[in-house]
Amino acid sequence: MNILSSIIYSGNPTKDLAELGKARFSFAGGFPNSAFFQLDLIVSSFEEALRRDPSCLQYGSPRGYPKLIEAAVQLAQKQDHVKIGEENVVTVSAGQYGLHLIASVLLSQPRSKVIVEAPTYFGALEAFKDYDPQYLSVPLEQDGMDMEYLEKIVNSQKNIKFIYAIPDFQNPTGTTYSLEKRKKLVELASKYGVPVVEDSPYKEMRFKGESLPSILSLFPEGTYRVNTVSKIIAPGLRVGWIIADDGLTNKLVEKKAAMHLFSPSATEATVARYLETAMEWPRLVPIEVTEQYKLSSEAMISSLNRSMPEGMSWTNPEGGFVMWAGLPSGMDSEELLKSHALGNDVSFVPGIHFFADREQAKETGKNGMRLSFSSIKKEEISQGLGALAQSINEFNQQLRR
Ligand SMILES: Cc1ncc(COP(=O)(O)O)c(C=O)c1O
């Protein structure tokens, strides 16, 4: 730990996120910006939901609060053009729990094989960890997984339980699958009989370019989709739902009931009411909100261009909350964080945490970092990235000595 910093970095990203968020310039946590929550609508939805159906305060159904399930069915129809029934939905206490619940059913046999992107969302690795899976990591490119690599894996390995994919504004890279890669992913998954777990919490947070069809819409028969309102409404609500075939949802409902009977119906009722209103808007997330994230991402790109040293690279997302930056070769981002960045009051999440494969983490991950632009004030981005550039330069000088 840097003696100039009081931030304790343990190397465990789940624990460290709150700690790293204490830096004056935090590019660490990928949280939505609280200033953009639709507070009045959340409050009125809560009141209306409870008044119209006070039974939402009573014990509820393990599958979920009926009006939220109804909203999930409508959204699948409206946004994914997929016709599903209530039997295809099970509500969950947001995405993280959804991933854990899916893993509890699909990865129940020890050393089950699961394909993940490299890098991938570290929370998913945490969610799957309890089931000790065997990871097959596929390198992620600017426009989605390396499909040749994926084909080699699905062609050579038997009994893969699922492919975990984050197709839109991926966490941690901010990259989005092209239409071609979406189609190729579906072609391979269908040919080799491997389901896709689609986790796309940022899809509605597009701030430029054209929206692309979801994996669910291209492959309804083979996709399990994890939905969450954490990014589109607020994470404190802890509401989401899984869409899957009824064979799987029945098993998920059983597991869920065993674990916590049912998820909070009063909160689900609030979200259902909110969604009834939001589904009438031209977009589920008002353009004024995504516009703010756009401005922040633009401020990031122009500050990176201005301040970063030679040899650095970064992604340029069309939505979401995060981007990925690569340091000049040979530089270790975790070392940079500990030895210089925290001392300069700037934080980010080191790349190694986003890899299932330890070797890949050391080779590819250690050079990269996730930079979130969702919570930092726009006015502070330039100064914050200036502090990061200074840290990189100091670290570089130290390495040359
Ligand atoms: C890709 C991805 N999946 C799932 C989650 C979990 O979010 P939540 O549990 O709040 O829905 C996150 C949160 O950052 C995420 O980035």
The ligand as an SDF file (V2000), in Angstrom:
LIG
                    3D

 16 16  0  0  0  0  0  0  0  0999 V2000
  -22.2840   -7.4860  -16.5850 C   0  0  0  0  0  0  0  0  0  0  0  0
  -22.9460   -7.3950  -15.2550 C   0  0  0  0  0  0  0  0  0  0  0  0
  -23.7770   -8.3680  -14.8880 N   0  0  0  0  0  0  0  0  0  0  0  0
  -24.4130   -8.3390  -13.7060 C   0  0  0  0  0  0  0  0  0  0  0  0
  -24.2290   -7.3010  -12.8320 C   0  0  0  0  0  0  0  0  0  0  0  0
  -24.9400   -7.3620  -11.5090 C   0  0  0  0  0  0  0  0  0  0  0  0
  -25.7280   -6.2820  -11.2700 O   0  0  0  0  0  0  0  0  0  0  0  0
  -26.9860   -6.3400  -10.3040 P   0  0  0  0  0  0  0  0  0  0  0  0
  -26.8170   -7.4990   -9.3840 O   0  0  0  0  0  0  0  0  0  0  0  0
  -26.9760   -5.0510   -9.5840 O   0  0  0  0  0  0  0  0  0  0  0  0
  -28.1510   -6.5090  -11.1960 O   0  0  0  0  0  0  0  0  0  0  0  0
  -23.3520   -6.2560  -13.1640 C   0  0  0  0  0  0  0  0  0  0  0  0
  -23.0910   -5.1500  -12.2370 C   0  0  0  0  0  0  0  0  0  0  0  0
  -22.2840   -4.3050  -12.4030 O   0  0  0  0  0  0  0  0  0  0  0  0
  -22.7120   -6.3080  -14.4170 C   0  0  0  0  0  0  0  0  0  0  0  0
  -21.8800   -5.3360  -14.8240 O   0  0  0  0  0  0  0  0  0  0  0  0
  1  2  1  0
  2  3  1  0
  2 15  2  0
  3  4  2  0
  4  5  1  0
  5  6  1  0
  5 12  2  0
  6  7  1  0
  7  8  1  0
  8  9  2  0
  8 10  1  0
  8 11  1  0
 12 13  1  0
 12 15  1  0
 13 14  2  0
 15 16  1  0
M  END
$$$$
